Amino acid sequence: MALSIDKTVDGKIAVLEVHGRIVLGEESSRLRAAVLDELANQRSKIALVLEDVAQIDSSGWGTLVSAYTAAANVGGELVLIKPSRSIVESGTVNRLIGVYKAFDSIDEAVAYFKQT
């Protein structure tokens, strides 16, 4: 399944709803480009909705880590919303899931960003 991304913007907050797989190749590149585009447009608070992500590999985790770092480097933050079972399981094994703040809904993440 190819990666698709739906975007919603609220001021400096970008919510990216990710569907498909975050794996080596075009999928990881597409997600990386989407995050960098938001940062270039002064939207430094990024929430990734990951409930429809069926698979993530090590390249996908590399993309999430680089996106997290890129946001932090401009004074922003990247958070996860509803990470899928695949993300939680692999993120637990590689110990990366604990790096990210995670929320159960878009509303919770947006409220968090508006407080920071």
N, C-alpha and C positions, 0 to 999 in steps of 0.2 A: 504494500500500500504506500503510495507516494505521500510525502509530507505536505500538509496544507496548513495555513495559518490565517485565522480571522483576527482582525485587530479592532479594538475599541480604545479611544483616547479620551481622557478627562484631564485637561490641563497638562501638567508634566508627568502624568501617569499614563502608561501604556499597558493595556491588557492584551496579551497575545494568546489566543486559544489555538493550541497545537493539536493536530489530528494526524495519526499515522505512526510512522516509525522515526526515531532519531538514531540514525545509523551512519556509518562511514559513507561518504559520497555526497550526492546532491542534497540529501535530506539534512545532514548536519550543516552543510554550507548554506542552505536556505534559512535555517534557524539562526545561524550566526549572522548572516546578512540582515535579517529582520531586526535582531537586537541592535546591531551597530547602526542601522538606519534610525531607529528610535533615539538612540543616544546622540546621533548627529543632528537630530531635530529637537534637541534640548529636552527630551523626555527621559529623565534619568531614573525614574521609579518604574520598574518593569515587573509585571506579574505574568508568569507563564501558567496557563491552565493546561494541565497535563493528564486529565482524566481519560482522554481518548488516545493516549500514546500506547500502542500495543507492544512496542519493543524499543529498548535502548541498548546500545553496545558501548564499548569503551570510548569510541570516537564521539558518540553522543554525550557521554559524561564529560569528555574533554570540551565539547561545545558548551555545555552548561557551566563548567568551571570558568572557561574563558569569558562567557557572557557575564557571569557573576563578578569577575575581576574587572572587566571593562566598565561595568556600572559603578563599582566601588571606586575606580580610578577617577571618575568624574563627579564623585560625591553622591552618587545614587545608590540604588539597591535593587537587587533582583530577588523576587520571592516566588514560591511555587504555590499553586492552587490545585487542590485535589490530585496529588500525584497518583498515577495509576499503580496497580499492584506490581507491574513489571518494574517501574521506577523505584518503588519502595523496596522491593526485594533485592534488586541489584545494588541499589544505593546503600542498603544495610550491609551487604557483603563487602563492598568497596569502601565503606565508612564515609561516603560523601553526603548521604542524605541529611546527616546532622549539621552540615554546613549551612543549609538553607532554612529560612523561616518558611513554614508551610501553613496554609489556611484552607478552611473547608468551603469557602465561597468567595466569589469575586467581591461581594459587598464587604466582607471582612478584610480582605487585602486592601481595597480602596480606602476603607476607614482607617486602617493602620497607616497607610501612606499619607493620608491627610493630617494625621497627628504628628508625623515626623517632619 
